């Protein structure tokens, strides 16, 4: 959306395209801000602007109150948009994009090249990619020996999984886990690691957590 657009324009675009945020660009097409549904929640038109006792307004100060008034009454998106925009490039790793979303508590990040927006990556995009990939693993991955080896190799990648004391048996795609671990969370991670591998149809978790009476789950 252009920087000279109105709040009403931005709200309608979000509704029309079923999105919750828009990049704001100037006349040259350069990114100058982001506007999201959060920026439009407190508005005088729908009576969601804050009403405070007079004594509290005195404590807040004129500057803060004036800024709030602008955000709840302005017609210009440039008055309510976020100017300090987090951006990524087209070659930014997806893991780094997710880290930015987590650290900054944001749902979408513009993808920029030479100051121009070439796309937006959102949490919804990541979820769609997950939905496509999560069931893509092959149903089989060779014989039981191969399955057992793949489980062992996956576990060896992680230092927080005990290197010894685990017994892994694979039979017709069913993996049985035996042994003792020191933490229930480690037990859960071992089960998840086995379940996620190609060729594993089922995992029988018979691991014991140290300090837990035998037979307890």
DOFITOR-950668 format. One record per residue: residue number from 1; residue in three letters; x, y, z of N, C-alpha, C in turn. Coordinates in pm, whole numbers, padded with zeros to 5 digits. Layout:
BEGIN
ATOM;seq;type;nu;nv;nw;cau;cav;caw;cu;cv;cw
ATOM;NUM;ALA;X;Y;Z;X;Y;Z;X;Y;Z
...
//
This chain:
BEGIN
ATOM;seq;type;nu;nv;nw;cau;cav;caw;cu;cv;cw
ATOM;1;UNK;00085;-00117;00000;00000;00000;00000;00090;00124;00000
ATOM;2;UNK;00045;00229;-00070;00125;00352;-00078;00119;00428;00054
ATOM;3;UNK;00225;00502;00081;00235;00576;00206;00130;00685;00217
ATOM;4;UNK;00078;00731;00102;-00024;00837;00106;-00166;00780;00111
ATOM;5;UNK;-00179;00650;00128;-00312;00588;00140;-00370;00619;00278
ATOM;6;UNK;-00499;00593;00291;-00567;00620;00417;-00579;00494;00502
ATOM;7;UNK;-00612;00515;00627;-00638;00403;00717;-00749;00315;00662
ATOM;8;UNK;-00852;00379;00606;-00963;00303;00548;-00916;00218;00431
ATOM;9;UNK;-00826;00274;00347;-00772;00198;00234;-00700;00072;00282
ATOM;10;UNK;-00615;00090;00384;-00538;-00023;00436;-00629;-00129;00497
ATOM;11;UNK;-00728;-00085;00573;-00820;-00180;00636;-00896;-00260;00531
ATOM;12;UNK;-00940;-00193;00424;-01015;-00262;00320;-00928;-00361;00244
ATOM;13;UNK;-00803;-00324;00218;-00710;-00415;00150;-00688;-00542;00232
ATOM;14;UNK;-00670;-00525;00362;-00651;-00642;00448;-00774;-00732;00445
ATOM;15;UNK;-00891;-00672;00447;-01014;-00751;00443;-01030;-00821;00308
ATOM;16;UNK;-01004;-00748;00200;-01022;-00804;00066;-00929;-00923;00041
ATOM;17;UNK;-00806;-00913;00092;-00707;-01017;00065;-00688;-01114;00182
ATOM;18;UNK;-00768;-01095;00286;-00764;-01183;00404;-00623;-01194;00461
ATOM;19;UNK;-00561;-01079;00482;-00428;-01072;00540;-00432;-00978;00660
ATOM;20;UNK;-00330;-00985;00741;-00330;-00904;00863;-00222;-00798;00866
ATOM;21;UNK;-00152;-00779;00754;-00049;-00676;00750;-00011;-00641;00607
ATOM;22;UNK;00039;-00519;00590;00076;-00470;00457;00208;-00393;00464
ATOM;23;UNK;00296;-00411;00364;00412;-00323;00355;00368;-00187;00301
ATOM;24;UNK;00431;-00083;00348;00400;00053;00303;00518;00103;00220
ATOM;25;UNK;00491;00150;00099;00597;00194;00008;00578;00340;-00030
ATOM;26;UNK;00688;00405;-00071;00680;00544;-00116;00659;00550;-00267
ATOM;27;UNK;00670;00668;-00324;00645;00686;-00468;00743;00608;-00554
ATOM;28;UNK;00863;00584;-00503;00965;00510;-00578;00954;00358;-00557
ATOM;29;UNK;00859;00317;-00474;00843;00175;-00448;00932;00121;-00338
ATOM;30;UNK;00999;00211;-00267;01087;00168;-00158;01007;00147;-00030
ATOM;31;UNK;01047;00050;00047;00978;00019;00172;01003;00128;00275
ATOM;32;UNK;00895;00179;00333;00908;00283;00435;00840;00245;00566
ATOM;33;UNK;00765;00134;00567;00698;00096;00690;00612;-00028;00672
ATOM;34;UNK;00548;-00068;00782;00451;-00178;00782;00330;-00133;00861
ATOM;35;UNK;00212;-00171;00813;00090;-00147;00889;00019;-00280;00908
ATOM;36;UNK;-00026;-00306;01029;-00091;-00433;01061;-00225;-00407;01129
ATOM;37;UNK;-00299;-00513;01143;-00428;-00502;01211;-00412;-00453;01354
ATOM;38;UNK;-00301;-00484;01415;-00276;-00437;01552;-00272;-00285;01558
ATOM;39;UNK;-00219;-00222;01452;-00211;-00076;01449;-00348;-00010;01442
ATOM;40;UNK;-00449;-00087;01404;-00582;-00029;01382;-00684;-00073;01487
ATOM;41;UNK;-00640;-00142;01589;-00735;-00192;01689;-00793;-00081;01775
ATOM;42;UNK;-00711;00018;01812;-00757;00128;01896;-00797;00245;01807
ATOM;43;UNK;-00928;00254;01779;-00977;00360;01689;-01103;00424;01747
ATOM;44;UNK;-01111;00555;01730;-01226;00629;01782;-01354;00592;01708
ATOM;45;UNK;-01342;00553;01580;-01461;00520;01500;-01540;00403;01558
ATOM;46;UNK;-01470;00310;01619;-01539;00193;01676;-01535;00196;01829
ATOM;47;UNK;-01499;00311;01882;-01501;00337;02027;-01411;00240;02105
ATOM;48;UNK;-01296;00208;02044;-01198;00124;02114;-01079;00205;02163
ATOM;49;UNK;-01083;00337;02142;-00977;00422;02196;-00985;00425;02348
ATOM;50;UNK;-00870;00439;02411;-00865;00434;02558;-00925;00560;02620
ATOM;51;UNK;-01004;00539;02724;-01057;00648;02805;-00998;00635;02945
ATOM;52;UNK;-00932;00741;02993;-00866;00735;03123;-00918;00845;03215
ATOM;53;UNK;-00909;00823;03346;-00942;00930;03440;-00848;01049;03420
ATOM;54;UNK;-00897;01167;03452;-00818;01289;03431;-00686;01283;03507
ATOM;55;UNK;-00687;01229;03630;-00565;01226;03710;-00457;01139;03646
ATOM;56;UNK;-00500;01031;03577;-00403;00945;03511;-00345;01013;03388
ATOM;57;UNK;-00425;01090;03318;-00374;01165;03204;-00266;01264;03246
ATOM;58;UNK;-00283;01323;03364;-00182;01416;03415;-00049;01345;03439
ATOM;59;UNK;-00056;01220;03483;00065;01143;03508;00136;01104;03379
ATOM;60;UNK;00059;01077;03275;00118;01031;03149;00193;01141;03076
ATOM;61;UNK;00143;01261;03081;00210;01371;03012;00150;01400;02876
ATOM;62;UNK;00167;01525;02834;00104;01572;02711;00155;01500;02587
ATOM;63;UNK;00285;01474;02581;00342;01412;02461;00287;01274;02434
ATOM;64;UNK;00281;01192;02538;00231;01055;02522;00083;01054;02484
ATOM;65;UNK;00006;01143;02548;-00137;01151;02518;-00161;01200;02376
ATOM;66;UNK;-00079;01297;02332;-00094;01349;02197;-00061;01242;02093
ATOM;67;UNK;00043;01163;02120;00079;01055;02029;-00033;00953;02018
ATOM;68;UNK;-00093;00920;02132;-00203;00825;02133;-00324;00880;02057
ATOM;69;UNK;-00349;01009;02072;-00462;01072;02001;-00443;01061;01850
ATOM;70;UNK;-00321;01086;01805;-00293;01076;01661;-00322;00935;01611
ATOM;71;UNK;-00277;00835;01683;-00293;00697;01639;-00440;00655;01634
ATOM;72;UNK;-00522;00709;01722;-00662;00667;01727;-00753;00752;01638
ATOM;73;UNK;-00703;00867;01591;-00789;00957;01514;-00743;00982;01370
ATOM;74;UNK;-00616;00957;01340;-00563;00995;01209;-00628;00917;01096
ATOM;75;UNK;-00630;00978;00978;-00676;00911;00856;-00558;00859;00774
ATOM;76;UNK;-00436;00901;00808;-00318;00867;00729;-00247;00745;00787
ATOM;77;UNK;-00213;00651;00701;-00144;00533;00752;-00001;00566;00794
ATOM;78;UNK;00057;00671;00738;00194;00706;00776;00202;00747;00923
ATOM;79;UNK;00089;00785;00983;00088;00823;01124;00082;00703;01218
ATOM;80;UNK;00040;00589;01168;00024;00472;01256;00114;00354;01217
ATOM;81;UNK;00177;00361;01102;00259;00249;01056;00386;00236;01140
ATOM;82;UNK;00443;00117;01141;00572;00092;01205;00681;00128;01106
ATOM;83;UNK;00772;00216;01148;00877;00262;01056;01004;00177;01067
ATOM;84;UNK;01029;00124;01183;01147;00039;01203;01111;-00104;01163
ATOM;85;UNK;01120;-00132;01034;01072;-00259;00980;01185;-00361;00973
ATOM;86;UNK;01157;-00480;01022;01251;-00592;01009;01235;-00649;00869
ATOM;87;UNK;01345;-00665;00797;01340;-00719;00661;01442;-00832;00645
ATOM;88;UNK;01422;-00911;00540;01518;-01015;00504;01540;-01008;00354
ATOM;89;UNK;01643;-01077;00307;01668;-01086;00163;01621;-01221;00112
ATOM;90;UNK;01624;-01238;-00018;01574;-01362;-00078;01661;-01483;-00044
ATOM;91;UNK;01786;-01459;-00001;01873;-01572;00033;01888;-01593;00184
ATOM;92;UNK;01805;-01526;00263;01807;-01548;00407;01755;-01687;00440
ATOM;93;UNK;01825;-01758;00526;01782;-01892;00565;01648;-01887;00637
ATOM;94;UNK;01566;-01989;00613;01435;-01993;00678;01448;-01998;00830
ATOM;95;UNK;01550;-02067;00879;01570;-02074;01024;01597;-01936;01082
ATOM;96;UNK;01667;-01851;01007;01693;-01714;01053;01566;-01631;01051
ATOM;97;UNK;01482;-01653;00950;01353;-01583;00943;01268;-01617;01066
ATOM;98;UNK;01263;-01745;01100;01185;-01788;01216;01242;-01726;01344
ATOM;99;UNK;01374;-01720;01355;01436;-01660;01474;01398;-01513;01487
ATOM;100;UNK;01395;-01441;01375;01354;-01301;01377;01209;-01286;01422
ATOM;101;UNK;01123;-01373;01372;00982;-01368;01411;00966;-01391;01561
ATOM;102;UNK;01044;-01485;01614;01036;-01515;01757;01089;-01399;01841
ATOM;103;UNK;01205;-01347;01803;01268;-01241;01884;01187;-01112;01882
ATOM;104;UNK;01132;-01078;01766;01060;-00951;01753;00909;-00965;01770
ATOM;105;UNK;00862;-01086;01790;00719;-01114;01808;00638;-01056;01692
ATOM;106;UNK;00676;-01093;01570;00607;-01047;01450;00559;-01166;01369
ATOM;107;UNK;00457;-01143;01287;00395;-01251;01211;00442;-01256;01066
ATOM;108;UNK;00499;-01147;01017;00539;-01142;00876;00661;-01053;00860
ATOM;109;UNK;00742;-01085;00759;00864;-01008;00734;00874;-00982;00584
ATOM;110;UNK;00888;-00855;00542;00906;-00825;00400;01040;-00878;00348
ATOM;111;UNK;01037;-00927;00226;01160;-00969;00158;01199;-00855;00064
ATOM;112;UNK;01321;-00804;00080;01361;-00681;00012;01485;-00705;-00074
ATOM;113;UNK;01485;-00641;-00192;01604;-00638;-00277;01623;-00495;-00326
ATOM;114;UNK;01739;-00438;-00298;01769;-00299;-00336;01664;-00202;-00284
ATOM;115;UNK;01617;-00227;-00163;01520;-00137;-00101;01377;-00156;-00145
ATOM;116;UNK;01355;-00246;-00242;01220;-00270;-00295;01165;-00402;-00240
ATOM;117;UNK;01037;-00403;-00211;00972;-00524;-00160;00947;-00621;-00275
ATOM;118;UNK;00999;-00742;-00263;00976;-00843;-00367;00889;-00958;-00315
ATOM;119;UNK;00852;-00950;-00188;00765;-01053;-00131;00752;-01037;00019
ATOM;120;UNK;00672;-01122;00078;00655;-01125;00223;00651;-01271;00267
ATOM;121;UNK;00726;-01302;00371;00718;-01436;00429;00646;-01423;00563
ATOM;122;UNK;00546;-01508;00582;00464;-01499;00702;00465;-01632;00776
ATOM;123;UNK;00412;-01629;00897;00398;-01754;00972;00309;-01852;00897
ATOM;124;UNK;00209;-01800;00829;00119;-01887;00753;00195;-01959;00641
ATOM;125;UNK;00290;-01890;00577;00372;-01954;00473;00450;-02071;00531
ATOM;126;UNK;00505;-02051;00649;00584;-02156;00713;00496;-02275;00750
ATOM;127;UNK;00376;-02246;00798;00283;-02354;00832;00242;-02433;00709
ATOM;128;UNK;00220;-02362;00597;00184;-02433;00473;00298;-02523;00427
ATOM;129;UNK;00421;-02474;00438;00537;-02556;00401;00547;-02678;00492
ATOM;130;UNK;00519;-02658;00620;00521;-02769;00715;00416;-02873;00680
ATOM;131;UNK;00296;-02827;00646;00187;-02919;00613;00221;-03004;00491
ATOM;132;UNK;00293;-02943;00394;00330;-03018;00274;00440;-03120;00303
ATOM;133;UNK;00532;-03082;00392;00650;-03165;00412;00635;-03271;00520
ATOM;134;UNK;00547;-03248;00615;00546;-03332;00734;00509;-03477;00703
ATOM;135;UNK;00432;-03501;00597;00394;-03637;00561;00465;-03687;00436
ATOM;136;UNK;00574;-03617;00397;00643;-03653;00274;00743;-03767;00290
ATOM;137;UNK;00774;-03807;00413;00877;-03909;00430;00831;-04042;00370
ATOM;138;UNK;00921;-04117;00308;00884;-04245;00247;00831;-04341;00352
ATOM;139;UNK;00734;-04424;00316;00679;-04518;00413;00776;-04628;00452
ATOM;140;UNK;00871;-04658;00365;00967;-04764;00396;01108;-04716;00369
ATOM;141;UNK;01203;-04775;00436;01343;-04736;00417;01434;-04857;00429
ATOM;142;UNK;01396;-04967;00367;01480;-05085;00369;01443;-05182;00478
ATOM;143;UNK;01538;-05270;00511;01511;-05376;00608;01525;-05324;00752
ATOM;144;UNK;01502;-05415;00846;01506;-05376;00987;01643;-05325;01030
ATOM;145;UNK;01748;-05383;00973;01883;-05339;01007;01904;-05193;00966
ATOM;146;UNK;01853;-05159;00847;01865;-05021;00799;01787;-04925;00887
ATOM;147;UNK;01667;-04966;00926;01585;-04882;01014;01655;-04860;01147
ATOM;148;UNK;01708;-04966;01205;01777;-04954;01334;01897;-04862;01321
ATOM;149;UNK;01973;-04878;01213;02091;-04794;01193;02052;-04647;01179
ATOM;150;UNK;01943;-04620;01109;01900;-04481;01091;01859;-04418;01224
ATOM;151;UNK;01797;-04498;01312;01760;-04447;01445;01886;-04415;01525
ATOM;152;UNK;01981;-04505;01524;02106;-04483;01598;02180;-04360;01546
ATOM;153;UNK;02185;-04345;01415;02256;-04230;01357;02189;-04098;01395
ATOM;154;UNK;02056;-04098;01400;01985;-03976;01439;02014;-03942;01585
ATOM;155;UNK;02013;-04042;01671;02037;-04018;01814;02180;-03971;01839
ATOM;156;UNK;02275;-04022;01761;02415;-03985;01780;02443;-03840;01745
ATOM;157;UNK;02352;-03775;01674;02372;-03635;01636;02355;-03539;01754
ATOM;158;UNK;02294;-03586;01861;02255;-03496;01970;02326;-03533;02099
ATOM;159;UNK;02404;-03439;02152;02483;-03465;02271;02402;-03487;02397
ATOM;160;UNK;02277;-03440;02398;02195;-03455;02519;02126;-03592;02526
ATOM;161;UNK;02146;-03674;02424;02093;-03811;02428;02205;-03904;02474
ATOM;162;UNK;02182;-03988;02576;02288;-04075;02628;02344;-04167;02520
ATOM;163;UNK;02478;-04174;02514;02541;-04253;02409;02531;-04403;02432
ATOM;164;UNK;02531;-04444;02556;02522;-04586;02587;02400;-04616;02672
ATOM;165;UNK;02376;-04743;02690;02265;-04782;02776;02131;-04788;02708
ATOM;166;UNK;02127;-04759;02578;02001;-04768;02504;02002;-04893;02417
ATOM;167;UNK;01893;-04963;02418;01877;-05081;02333;01767;-05052;02232
ATOM;168;UNK;01800;-05065;02105;01705;-05035;01999;01687;-05159;01912
ATOM;169;UNK;01564;-05202;01901;01531;-05320;01820;01428;-05279;01716
ATOM;170;UNK;01453;-05317;01590;01358;-05289;01482;01308;-05420;01425
ATOM;171;UNK;01176;-05429;01413;01117;-05553;01360;00993;-05517;01279
ATOM;172;UNK;01000;-05538;01148;00887;-05509;01058;00839;-05364;01072
ATOM;173;UNK;00933;-05273;01085;00899;-05131;01093;00860;-05083;01231
ATOM;174;UNK;00854;-05175;01328;00822;-05138;01466;00953;-05127;01544
ATOM;175;UNK;00978;-05010;01601;01102;-04986;01675;01073;-04991;01824
ATOM;176;UNK;01148;-05075;01895;01133;-05086;02040;01252;-05018;02107
ATOM;177;UNK;01222;-04929;02201;01325;-04854;02273;01333;-04905;02416
ATOM;178;UNK;01453;-04944;02459;01475;-04988;02597;01598;-04919;02654
ATOM;179;UNK;01601;-04907;02785;01716;-04845;02851;01671;-04742;02954
ATOM;180;UNK;01768;-04670;03009;01741;-04572;03113;01793;-04435;03072
ATOM;181;UNK;01711;-04333;03093;01751;-04194;03068;01730;-04115;03196
ATOM;182;UNK;01791;-03996;03202;01784;-03920;03325;01676;-03816;03331
ATOM;183;UNK;01598;-03802;03224;01499;-03694;03219;01382;-03737;03131
ATOM;184;UNK;01262;-03708;03176;01142;-03743;03099;01142;-03674;02963
ATOM;185;UNK;01196;-03551;02958;01200;-03478;02831;01294;-03544;02731
ATOM;186;UNK;01402;-03603;02780;01494;-03677;02693;01425;-03801;02640
ATOM;187;UNK;01352;-03867;02726;01275;-03985;02683;01180;-03949;02569
ATOM;188;UNK;01110;-03839;02586;01016;-03795;02482;01088;-03763;02352
ATOM;189;UNK;01204;-03698;02363;01280;-03661;02243;01329;-03783;02168
ATOM;190;UNK;01370;-03887;02240;01415;-04010;02175;01300;-04074;02099
ATOM;191;UNK;01183;-04077;02160;01066;-04132;02091;01034;-04053;01965
ATOM;192;UNK;01034;-03920;01976;01005;-03835;01860;01108;-03857;01749
ATOM;193;UNK;01236;-03868;01787;01342;-03891;01688;01317;-04019;01610
ATOM;194;UNK;01279;-04125;01681;01253;-04252;01614;01129;-04244;01526
ATOM;195;UNK;01023;-04182;01576;00898;-04173;01500;00913;-04094;01371
ATOM;196;UNK;01008;-04001;01367;01019;-03911;01251;01096;-03970;01135
ATOM;197;UNK;01153;-04087;01151;01241;-04143;01049;01167;-04230;00948
ATOM;198;UNK;01212;-04230;00821;01151;-04315;00718;01160;-04462;00757
ATOM;199;UNK;01053;-04534;00729;01051;-04677;00756;00998;-04714;00893
ATOM;200;UNK;00985;-04615;00982;00934;-04643;01117;00783;-04631;01117
ATOM;201;UNK;00715;-04742;01137;00569;-04743;01139;00513;-04719;01279
ATOM;202;UNK;00588;-04764;01378;00540;-04753;01516;00660;-04757;01610
ATOM;203;UNK;00648;-04688;01723;00753;-04691;01825;00694;-04742;01956
ATOM;204;UNK;00758;-04844;02011;00719;-04895;02143;00821;-04842;02244
ATOM;205;UNK;00777;-04747;02324;00865;-04678;02418;00867;-04753;02552
ATOM;206;UNK;00975;-04824;02576;00991;-04895;02703;01109;-04837;02783
ATOM;207;UNK;01140;-04712;02755;01249;-04645;02826;01208;-04617;02971
ATOM;208;UNK;01307;-04619;03058;01283;-04591;03200;01356;-04463;03238
ATOM;209;UNK;01288;-04375;03310;01348;-04251;03359;01408;-04277;03496
ATOM;210;UNK;01536;-04247;03513;01603;-04270;03640;01530;-04200;03754
ATOM;211;UNK;01511;-04272;03864;01441;-04215;03978;01293;-04240;03977
ATOM;212;UNK;01242;-04298;03867;01101;-04332;03858;01084;-04481;03886
ATOM;213;UNK;00990;-04519;03970;00969;-04662;03998;00944;-04740;03871
ATOM;214;UNK;01002;-04858;03854;00982;-04940;03734;00834;-04961;03705
ATOM;215;UNK;00800;-04951;03578;00661;-04971;03537;00581;-04843;03530
ATOM;216;UNK;00635;-04733;03589;00564;-04604;03582;00590;-04539;03449
ATOM;217;UNK;00492;-04458;03403;00507;-04384;03277;00499;-04236;03309
//
